[in-house]
């Protein structure tokens, strides 16, 4: 194909991130080239730039960031028949190798903070014309990760009491999904007043400041005294996990979604064991989680119009990263528009 394109590249050794011109890649067998229309900015991208997260399988020292990507098929690699130029698609955030290794787009191989992105044809998910690219792009991760945490890891059932700590990019969607699935009551916790207001707008029955000295009593009151059947930590903060454990019901599950390098501690281990409670780690989602969510959007069960908090040109990706890192405007999802 030839020519060059802009791409947001991170040197994982030096932690230098910049927008540079690179050659437009050519799709090989089983691959397509996608013209990127929108790409999400995730807290994981911030963690990568900071160095808290490091790629496990990256070949070399530099990678184009961006694991939340949507656009139109631009060119097909040799032998590809399962896609056509012009197809509107989002890209799965990763892929599983034949030996079971999970590779993440924009982490272990080049992602979508670019004008064009390579994708294996099996990672394409068709999207309807009614779903804008800027809303489709973040379904993988920002929506599919809480969906998988709720359905696969948390095994949440209708009528169960659920708690969400951290009502940011993932937590806000968790509230929305829990509401759709019939969880009750839904208790949200966030130190930011705007985030608590958003939690109520997205379907929470109660939104609390975690610093509220009556926090536990209010959760017990909201749940008829029994506590939460399932709690989700989207903040990745050690004190959150201690607080969540204290308000779990008998046989309650605590699902750890937010990433942190800090130790996990449970002050009252005897109580935790006596009540047969559980702590479950969670990471990412599976391919069919994304396809189900697209179907739910197409079927009118979900709407992500209010999730787009701001859009930036690709050239201003560093500014978008800073805005997310410092929670400027308390964003749900910021998107890049190449």
Secondary structure, 3 states (H helix, E strand, C coil): CCCEEEEEEEECCCCEEEEEEEECCCCCCCEEEEEEEEEEECHHHHHHHHCCCCCCCCCCCEEECCCCEEEEEEEECCCCCCCCCCCEEEECCEEECCCCCEEEECCCECCCCECEEEEEHHHEEECCCCCCHHHHCCHHHHHHHHHHHHHHHCCCCCCCCEEEECCCCCHHHHHHHHHHHCCCCEEEECCCHHHHHHHHHHCCCEEECCCCCCHHHHHHHHCCCCCEEEEEECCCCHHHHHHHHHCEEEEEEEEECCCCCCCCCCCCHHHHHHCCCEEEECCCCCHHHHHHHHHHHHCCCCCCHHHEEEEEEHHHHHHHHHHHHCCCCCCCEEEEEC
